[in-house]
Amino acid sequence: MFRKVLAMVLVVIMVATVLGACGQKTNTEPNATDNPGNSTAVTTKDIINFVAGEEPKTLDPGINNSLDGGIYILHAFEGLTKVGKDGKTTAGMAKSWDISTDGTKYTFHLRDDVQWSDGKPVTAQDFEYAWKRALDPKVASEYAYQLYYLKNGEEYNMSETPDFKGKKATAADVGVKAVDEKTLEVTLKAPTSYFLDLTNFPTYMPIRKDIVDQYKDKWTQEPSSYVSNGAFKMSKWEHNSQIVFVKNDNYWDKDAITLKEIHWKLMNDQGAALNAFDTGEIDASYDLVPPEEMKNLVSEGKLKIFDKLGTYFLDFNVKKAPLDNVKVRKALNLALDRKQMVDVVTKAGEKPAVGFVPFSIPGATDGKDFRTEIENNSFLPETANITEAKKLLAEAGYPDGKGFPELEIMYNNTGTHKQIMEAVQEQWKQNLGITIKVSGMEWKVLQATRHEKNYTVSRDGWIGDYNDPMTFMDMWKSNSGNNNTNWANAEYDQLITTAQGSMDQKVRMDAMHKAEKILMDEMPIAPIYFYTTRLLIDPKWQDVQATVICRDERFT
């Protein structure tokens, strides 16, 4: 049965689908007098101008942890597997694989004809190098924990961490080995039901050691050194203006790729993006749409809105007063009116976040998803519970907000983040009597500040890497590179370890339900809403519009 939700490595894969396997060979070009959706005039268009975000922090598959960076990477690189047009994991660089009876050993067999963009063959050694590099503690990849499924992956990554209690390991101990140029042997520390889905995630992409050795950390910054193995390769990077990708003629499945060029326009302003769309400068924009324009754009057939596997939330730095007090964190959570936020501010059909794991991820019960398969699955109210919030704040020593220090919320200057943060600021002022400062900054600056934990409250968001609750739950383990809150809970860690090591769905889901309850009891975060995707796209790309959402059964 076809999956109900987006089975994705990142939601950005939907964009990759537009330009890759799900794309069509022809596109409908509307006549001036026709309804765009009913046009019969056909033309071939092989260049698309697309806005996916602003200047990326990095295009390194082993280091990137941002959505926009992942968009570019997934066009330039391909893993052992890839996501097919039906949303299911299918063969990529590997033509086949064998799995041991106990589920802990995978042997991947690479295709004979896979090449890098410079014509050199893609080898099993490229995968072994890339995975061990991402785990290397000196590289400090924030996504290294995504490779902890490998035997001794965590032990190697944490080998230079003084307070790590486990047995330390070296790179040679990690469970990935190139048997020969075309055979990769992977040993997991425990059976993992979704491991194949992980192998099409950016951190699992291959990287050339000779390129990194020659160019060091600059290897991703110029077309001449950004050697890739996917459907496209970089031909130009005009910083803060555009990145140009062209079709990679050395890609093994090049005949399925109909586009010749992708011009990634680097923008972060909604109004500017819409103006560029209206004037024909861009063909499509990802999630950069002014809320007040959405209704008209949908009616005109230019805007598609559909569910996304993701959660928009705030990080609390729990080592900074007064956020080191759980009652304060709970008061801040209860004082938020999430329904008003999505109805009045964002206006794109988002659902108020009543927990951290979004709807539509399958649970252990047939026909039910993780979010709804148990009773008491809503940890937060959709509207503010001001009475309880004020009570908790008073118990924390701040009756009616008196004596409460001014908090600063950091956010990146993109999309509706400013409006959302100002709404949070106003709600906390009205409902709790506390003063909030909001500070906007460049995306790269926010990422670095958040990772260094040099903040009090920060905007954050998470898009599912694969279709399992674990993609939302493992990031809050104490050793996760994406846990920027300073929060740690030993019981939570153990529950996630249990869920990661079991093939029994009931055991796994049970452990993750308990873990989510702990997370929501201690509230190092403030979930606000579950994402939707807003794809602004010219009607002349009507065929592409239909295939963008090919992973959702409502549009098949």
N, C-alpha and C positions, 0 to 999 in steps of 0.2 A: 504494500500500500504506500502511496506517495506521501512523503512527509508533509505535515501540516504547516510547518514553519520553515524559515530560512535555515537550511543546513549549510553553514558557512564557516570559513576560516576567519573572516571578518566581514562585516556588512559591506566593506569595500569590494568584496568579491562580486557583488551584484554589478558594480561598475565594470569590473573585469569581464563579466559575462556580456555586458553590452558590447564590448569591443572584441570579444573572443569567441568562445565556443557557442554561445547562444546567439551571436549576431547573425544577421541575415545577409544574403548575397545582394539583395536589392532593397531599396528604401523608397517609400512613396513620397513623391514631391507634390504638394498640393497645388491645384490651380487657384488662381486668384479669386474665382467666384465660387469655389467648392468648399464644403465643410472639410477641414484638414483631415479628419479621420476617414472620410469617404472618397478620398482622391484616388484616381485611377492612373494618373500620370506617373511613370516610373523613371527614375534616374539612378545612376550609380554615384554614390558619394563615398570617397575613400579617405577623407580627412575630417576629423572632428576636433572642435575647439571646446575644451572641457574645463570647468572650474571645480577642483576637488578640495581646495584649501589654499593657504598661504605658503610662504617659503618653508619647506620641511626642515625639521631639525637634523635629520639624517636619512639617507637612503640605504643604509647598511642593514641587510636582513637580520644580522645577528644582534644588532644593537637597537634598532627601531622598536618603539612601543606605542607609537601614535597611529591614529586612524588614517590621517592624510598620508603619512609616510608609507603605510601599508598599501595604500591604493597604488602608488607608483611601483613599489616593489613587486606586487603581485602581477603587474604587467610585464616587468622585466625579468622575473625569475620564475622557475617552476620547480616544485619539489618532487619527491618520489611519486607522489600522487597529486591529483588536482581535483577540483570540484566540477562535475559534469553539468550539462544543461538541465538535468533532472534534479540537481541539488545533491546528488550522491557522490561520494568519493570514488574516483575512477583512476585508472593507470595514468601516470604522468611520465617522469623520467624513467620510472621502473615499468617494465612491460608485464611483470608478474612478481609474485612473492609467495613464500611458503611460511606457514605458521606452525610452531610446534604444538603438540597435543596439550601441553600445559599452559599455552598462551603467553609464554615469556620469551620466546625466541622467534624473530622474524628474519627471513633471508630474502633480500630484495635482489632482483635480477634486472639490471639496467638494459635499456634498448641499445641496439648496436649502432644506431644512427644519431644518437644525441650529441650535440655540439654546443660549444660556447659561441657567443656572437663573433669571436675572432677566428672561428673555425677549428679550434682545438677540441678534442673529445671531452665530454663530461664523464668523469670517472667516479667510482665508489670512493676513492681517496678524497675527492672534493667534498663529499658529504661528511666523511669522518672528520676532516679538518674543520669544516664549518661548525659542526655540532660541538666539538671539543673546544673550539675557539669561543663560542658563545658561553660555554661553561667555565672558561678560564677566569679565575677570580681577578686577574689583572685587567681583563677586558671590561669587567663590571657591567655586564648586560643586565638590564632591569627585567628582561624576560628569560633569564637563565633558568628560572624555576620551571619553565615550560618543558625543560629537558630533564627534569628530576625523575621522570618515568624510567629513564635509562638506569641500568645497574651502575651504582657508584657516581651517578650524575650529581646528586646533591652533595655527596661526600667530597667530590673534587671541587665543586664550586665554592663550598664553605671551608675549604682546607686552610685558608688564611684568616678565618674568623676566629678570634681568640676564645669567644664564649660558646663556640659550636661544641655540642656534647657528643656528637656522633663520631664514628671512626673516620679519619681523614683518608683521602685517596689521591692518586695522581691521574694525569690524563690517560696514562696507559691502562688504568683500571676501569675506565668508563666503558660501558657496554655497547660500543659501536666500533666495528672493525671492517676494513676493506680487505676481503679475502683475496680478491684480484681486482682488476680495473672495472669489471662489470658485476661484481657481487659484493653486496654490503650485508654484513651480519649484525643484527641488533639484538641485544639482550636486555630485557626489562627487569626491574627489581620485583615487579608483581604483574600479574595479568591486568591488562588495561583494555576494556571493551572498545574504546574510541581511539586507540592508538593510530590506526590508519588515517583517521580524520586529522590527527595532529600533523601528519607528515606532509600536508599541503599548507601548513602555517608558515609564515615568513621566517621564523627562527630556525626552522628545519630546512631552509633552502641551502643549496650548495654554494660554496664560495671558493675562489681560486687562491691557493696559498701563495703562488708566485706573484700574483697581482698585489696582494696585501703586503707581502715582503718588500716589494719594490716601492709601492706608493704609501705604505703605512696607513694612517688614518685619513689620508687625502684621497684614497682610491675611489671613493664614491662621487667625487666632486667635479670630475671632468669626463666627457664622453669617451676620450681615448683610454681611460683607465677603468671606466665603469663597465667591465666585461660581464655580460649576463647570459642566461641560458633560456629565457622565456620567449614569449611571442614577440616582444618588442625590445629594442635597444635604444639607449639615449643617443641623440645626435646633437643636442644643444641644451645648455642650461644658462639662461640669462637670469641671473639672480634677482629675485623679487619681481620678476616679470613673467617668465614662462620657462617650462621644461618641455622640450620636444622629443618625443619618442617616435621611432620609425620601425616599420615591420622588420623583424629579424629573419633574414632569408636562410639562416642556418638552423632555425627552429624546426624540430622534427615534424611538427604538425602544421607547417606554414600554409599548406593549401586550405586549411580551415579558417585562416585569418584573412578577412576581407579588407580590413582597414589598412591603409598604407602609412598613415601618420596620426599621432595624437598630440595635439598642442595643449599642454596643461597650463592654463592661464593661472598665475598665482595671485589670488585675491582673497580678501577677508571681509569686505564690506558688502552687505546685502544690497544696498541701494545701487552701488557701483556695478555689482554683478547683474542685477536686473536691467540696468540701463544698457550694459554691454550685450545682454541677451536681446533686448528690444531693438538695438541697432544692428544686430547680426554679427557682432564681434565674437560672441561665443554661441555654441549650439546647445550647451547643457551646463547645468550647475547643480552641485550636490549639496543639499542642505543649506544653501545661502539664499533664502527667500524671505522677504519682509512679511511678517504675519498679516498685516493689513491688506496685502495683495493676494493672499492665498485663495480666497473664495473665488475671485474673478479669474485667476489663472487656472484653477481647476475647471471652471465652467467653460473656459476657452480651450480645454484639452492640452494645455501646456504644462500643467503641474500634476504629477502623480504622487500620491501619499499612500504609504503602506507600512505595515508593522515592521519594526526592527528589533532584533534581539539585543536590547541594551537598556541601561539604566543611567539616568542623569542624577548626580548627587553632589553633596558637599563633603569634603574631608575635614575632620576636626583633628588638630594636633593635640593629642591627649596628654602630652607632657608639658603643655603650656597652660598655666592658670588663666581663666577659671575652667578651662575645658578638661582639666584633669579630674573634675568632679562629674560623675555619671549623671547626677541629678540635673546639672546644668545642661548637659548634652541632651537629656530627655526633654527638658523644658523647651530647648530650642527646636527640637523635632516636633513636639506637640503644638507649638505656636505657629507652625507653617500651614497655610491653607493651600494644599496641593491642587485641589480642584480649581480654585480661582486662578492658580498659576497657569494651568493648561487651557482653561476656558478663555481667559482674558489676555494672557501674555503670549503664549506660544501658538495657540490656535491651529495646531496641526494634527488634532485627533489623538494626542498622547493620553495615556492613562496615568492617573495619580499613582505613585509608587507606594504600595502598602507594605512592601518588604524590599529586599535587595534583588532577589531573583525574579526576572520578569515572567509574564504569562507565556504560554505556548511551548514550553520545554517539557517533553514527555517525562512523566513520573514513573513510579513502579506499578501503578494501577492502570490497566488497559482503558483507554479512552479518556484518561484524565491527565492533566499536566501537573508538574511539580508544584506550581503555585496554588492549585485548588484541590489537590488530592487529599489533603488533611483538613480537619476542622481547625478553627482559630488560625487561619493562614494569613490573616491581615494583622500585621504588627503595628501599623500606623493608620490613623484616621485620614480619610480623604480631605476633610475640612479640619480647621484648627480646633483643638480642645483647649481653649484658653484657660478655663478654670483649673484644670489639672496642671497645665504648664506653669501658671502663676504660683500654684501651690508648691510645685517642685522647686521653682526658683527661690521661693521664700525659704524652703527647707535647706537650700544650699547657702543661705545667708544673704540673699538679695531680694528682700520683699519689695514688690512693685518696681524692681529693677534698681533700687537704691544701692549705690556703692559698686555697681557692676562696671567693670572697666570697658573702655571702648574697644570693640573688636574690629578687625580688618578682614574683609573677604577679598581674596585675590581671584581674578578671572582673566581670561584672554579676550582681546578685543576682536571677537569674531561673532557673526550671527546675532542671536538674541541674548547672548550671555549677559550683556550689560543690563538689559531690561529685566531679566530674571533676577539678577543680583540686587537690582534696585527694588524689586518686589519683595525679596527676602528682607532687605533692609527696612522697608516700610512695615511689613508684617511683624517683625521683631520689635520695632519701635512702638507700634500701636498695641500689640498684644502683651508685650512684656515690659515696655518702658525702658528699653536699653538702646544705646546709641551704637550704630554700626557705620563703619567707613568702607566704601567699596573702591577697589583699585584695579584698573584695567592695565594690561601689559601685553607685549608680544607673546605669541604662543610658545616660542622656544624659551623665553625667559620664565614663563609660568611653569613649564615642564621642569626646568632646572631647579627653580625655587622650591617646587613641591617635592621633588626627589631629594633635595638636600634638607627637607623638613624645616625650611626657614620661613615658616608661615604660621598663622593661627587658624584661619578658615580658608579653604581653597575650593574653587569649582573643580569638579571632576566628572568623568563619565566613563562607562565601560561598555564595550560592544563584545558580544559573545564570540569566542574563537571557534567554538564547535557547539553542536546541539545537545548539550548536557549541562545540568546545574553546576558541575564542577568548574566550568569556565568562569563562573561568578564566585565560587566559594573558595577556590584555592588561592586567590589573590590576597586573602586576609590572613593566611598563615603568617606566623611571626617572621619567617625567613623569606617571604616573597618580596621580590624587587619592586613590585607594584603596590605594595602596602606602604603608603606614605603617611600614615596616621600615627606612627609610634605605638599603635595598639598591639598587644600580644595576649593570648590566652591559651594556656597549655591544653585545656580540655578541648578547645576549638581545634587546635593543631592535631590532636589525637583523633578526633572525629573525622577530619579530612583525610588523615592517613588511612583510617579504616575504610573510608569510601573509595580511596584510590586503589587500595589493595584487594578489593573484593570484586568478584564477577557476578555476585548475587544482587540483582537490581533492588530487591527489597531492603537488603542490608545497606547498600549504598545510599539509597534515597532516605532511609531512616536516619542514617548518620548525618546526612546533609540537612535534613529538616531540623535536627537537634542543633547543628552548628549554626544555621541561620537564626534560630531562636536566641542563641548566645550572642551573636552579632547584634541582633536587634534589641536585646536586653541591655547591652553595654553601649551601644550606639556611638561608635567612633566615627560614624558617618551620618548624613541626613539624606536619605533617598528622596527625590522630588518627583520624578515621573519616569515612565517607561517610554523609550524613544519611538518615534516613527521616522521614516525616511521621506524626505521631500526632494523629489527629482524634477527639476525644471528642465524641460527638453523641447526643442523645436519640433512642431508637428511633422515637419518633413522627414524626421527620423521616426516615423510612426511605427515601423516594423521593429526598430530597436526598443521603442518604449514597451512593446509587448513582451520583449525578451528580457528586459531588465529584471522583471519580477518573475522569471520563469521558475524560481524555486518555491513559489508560494502557490498552493493548489488552487487558490481562488482565481488565478489568472492563467491556468494551463488549458 
